[in-house]
Amino acid sequence: MSRLDPVTKTAGEDRSTLIFKPSVLVVDDEKRIRDVCLKMLTGEGHEVAGAESAEAGLRMVKNRHFDIILLDLMMPGISGMDALGQIRAAHPDTVVIVITGYATLEHSIEAMKNGAFDFLSKPFSPGDLLIVINRAVDHIRTLKDIATEKSRMRVMINQLADGVMTTDIQKRIAQVNPAFLKMIGYHGPRPIGRAVDEVVGIQLLNDMIDRALDAPEDECNEESGEVCLETGTKNAEIIIGTHCVPFRDRPGRNLGTITVLHDITTMKKMDRLKSDFVSMVSHEIRSPLNSVMTQLKVVLDGLAGETTPKQRDILGRASEKIAALNRLASELLDLAKIESGLIAREREAIQIAQLLENQVAFHQASAQAKSIQLHLAPLPALPTLMANRLNLEEVFSNLIVNAINYTPENGTITIDASVEGDYVCVRVTDTGIGIAEEDLDRIFDRFYRVKNDKTRFVIGTGLGLPIVKSIVDAHHGLLRVESKPDQGTTFSVLFPCAALAHR
């Protein structure tokens, strides 16, 4: 196996300097050639193994990976040329250096066309061998550096809250992060390699990318704009700031584009939200406070007497008001934190099955109090999620509590999950009173509550579902609801799998 050996440092040397020592396999039917190569390369600090035939070499390659293989083309049995094809198919990253006699120079050229990195002509000197090996080491190190840098860049881009997409010169998608797909509402086949037009249905973005690709190479062209996107909810939209620039190589030739999307909805609506918040606080909090003060005044005036049932009733109602006020304040704070982006930044690997089992167990007592059957359906193997654990617990807790509150006695609540493409989908299904079609577009509005004869006894603030939606949005997830009056409701929550962030 390849390894990195630290170099002894001298004054002024970079502490990060490392020498790459590859693993080498010498496949040659001439024992003298094998022994010389093994001795020289071992002396250079390489990890070296030998094989006396192509068959033996292929068996060794099957069991482990070698960074470099010295392969003789002319051997009895399986030829080196045939072995080369099998090695390249099994280990495309392995560097193969063919060894050939002067009479088979044409074969060595053919081998290079078939994927060999270089060749050595027999007889070769120790110096020739070291030159070729060092050239192969430099090649491998360069490829590793490129792969490492690409991996770091991919992870960094996928963790950005802003949407990022890169395209090539043919306007095909080279890289796109979950935030971008969430903003444009894309939920389909894997977008990498597809034409932009097949994934992005926003004409403004397509026009910006076209202009960036056509920009003169001697001009620094940046396309900017704003676009309003529908969210699927009535009278709701998000405002996206868009930026697109051409991506160029050192000579200045266009190689593709980089497009960045930034959600500026909050900034655009900040003033309106502030006024709405002040209005809500003055209305929703002042009313309970006035009620509490009125009840306390009754007690202070002595009208309730001492430790009488009436007095206890008044104090009980006062306590309920205070509790309601506390719940409202807590949910307002949660919603404000989620929308500001302060929550959902600290994420961890979560096994969603265990989390759902805990939630069902926690809410089982509340369901049994209403004679409701709350159960978790058998779950398939589910991918790991990268998410904020407290946020996910709050999502499913709110959905289960909602289902219990709006399901009559002797009803049923079922929770199940499955994999849908790159997402884990969790469904909370109840046999409750359902939601009318005209209310479906508003249930995620803050403080909105469905009001009819069947819901008037349900206590709530109207913030539970808006909190659920905000958390799902912060995780670049999707939220769906299906419901009909008197036929129950199904909430489906889709969170992107952890693997999506590493593509």
Secondary structure, DSSP 8 states (H G I E B T S, - for coil): --EEEE----TT--TT-EEEE-EEEEE-S-HHHHHHHHHHHHHTT-EEEEESSHHHHHHHHHHS--SEEEEESS-SSS-HHHHHHHHHHH-TTSEEEEEEEGGGHHHHHHHHHTT--EEEEES--HHHHHHHHHHHHHHHHHHHHHHHHHHHHHHHHHT-SSEEEEEETTSBEEEE-HHHHHHHT--SS--TTSBHHHH---HHHHHHHHHHHTS-TTS---EEEEEEEE-SSTT-EEEEEEEEEEEE-TT--EEEEEEEEEE-HHHHTHHHHHHHHHHHHHHHTHHHHHHHHHHHHHHHTTTT-SS-HHHHHHHHHHHHHHHHHHHHHHHHHHHHHHHHT-SS-S-EEE-HHHHHHHHHHHHHHHHHHTT-EEEE--------EEE-HHHHHHHHHHHHHHHHHTS-TT-EEEEEEEEETTEEEEEEEE-S----HHHHTTTTSTT----STTTTT----S-HHHHHHHHHHHTT-EEEEEE-TTS-EEEEEEEEBGGGGG-
